[in-house]
Amino acid sequence: MRAEDLLPDEQNQGQFNDVTVRKGTVGAFLFNARVWLDPASSDDQQAEAERDIVEALPALHALGLFELLQVRDAKLRELVAGTVA
């Protein structure tokens, strides 16, 4: 399957396991994870990235991303699991 088979060019979102997932959700997660983990990122940048990651988690779980891929960074893995204090 190719990306355009899942979401054609003219379609910006889809329903997966009863959750609306926007095109670009996985890419945005990867970008935000890099910002969140980068010690050179400001506190504001990290806080915004964390909010965006947490907001995207229902969609990422609906896609089954974390059933197939393991997050290597322990801190990010805890955030994804919802266990960051």
C-alpha positions as CSV (number, residue, x, y, z in Angstrom):
1,M,0.0,0.0,0.0
2,R,1.2,3.5,-0.8
3,A,0.4,6.7,1.1
4,E,-2.0,7.9,-1.6
5,D,-3.9,4.6,-1.3
6,L,-4.5,5.3,2.3
7,L,-5.3,9.0,2.0
8,P,-5.6,10.3,-1.6
9,D,-4.2,13.7,-2.4
10,E,-7.6,15.4,-2.2
11,Q,-8.4,13.8,1.2
12,N,-6.8,15.4,4.3
13,Q,-8.1,13.0,7.0
14,G,-9.5,9.6,7.5
15,Q,-11.2,7.5,10.1
16,F,-9.1,4.8,11.8
17,N,-10.6,2.8,14.6
18,D,-13.3,5.5,15.1
19,V,-10.7,8.3,15.4
20,T,-10.3,11.0,12.9
21,V,-6.6,11.1,11.9
22,R,-5.3,14.0,9.8
23,K,-2.7,13.6,7.1
24,G,0.7,14.4,8.5
25,T,0.0,13.3,12.0
26,V,3.0,10.8,12.1
27,G,5.3,13.3,10.5
28,A,4.3,16.0,13.0
29,F,4.9,13.6,15.9
30,L,8.4,12.9,14.7
31,F,9.2,16.6,14.3
32,N,7.7,17.4,17.8
33,A,9.6,14.5,19.4
34,R,12.9,15.8,18.1
35,V,12.1,19.3,19.4
36,W,10.9,17.9,22.8
37,L,14.1,15.8,23.2
38,D,16.5,18.5,22.0
39,P,18.3,20.1,24.9
40,A,18.9,23.2,22.7
41,S,15.1,23.7,22.4
42,S,13.7,26.4,24.7
43,D,11.3,25.6,27.5
44,D,8.5,27.1,25.5
45,Q,9.4,25.1,22.4
46,Q,9.5,21.9,24.5
47,A,6.2,22.7,26.2
48,E,4.5,23.3,22.8
49,A,6.0,20.1,21.4
50,E,4.8,18.1,24.4
51,R,1.2,19.5,24.1
52,D,1.2,18.6,20.4
53,I,2.5,15.1,21.1
54,V,-0.1,14.5,23.8
55,E,-2.8,15.8,21.5
56,A,-1.8,13.5,18.7
57,L,-1.6,10.4,20.8
58,P,-5.2,9.2,20.3
59,A,-4.7,9.3,16.6
60,L,-1.3,7.6,16.7
61,H,-2.7,4.8,18.9
62,A,-5.7,4.5,16.5
63,L,-3.2,3.9,13.7
64,G,-1.5,1.3,15.8
65,L,1.9,3.0,15.5
66,F,3.1,1.9,18.9
67,E,2.0,-1.6,18.4
68,L,4.5,-2.0,15.7
69,L,7.2,0.5,16.6
70,Q,8.9,1.0,20.0
71,V,10.0,4.4,21.1
72,R,13.7,4.1,21.9
73,D,14.1,7.2,24.2
74,A,12.9,6.3,27.7
75,K,11.5,9.8,28.5
76,L,9.6,9.9,25.2
77,R,8.4,6.4,25.8
78,E,7.0,7.4,29.2
79,L,5.2,10.4,27.6
80,V,3.7,8.2,24.9
81,A,2.5,5.7,27.6
82,G,1.0,8.6,29.6
83,T,3.3,8.0,32.6
84,V,5.4,11.2,32.6
85,A,5.1,13.0,35.9
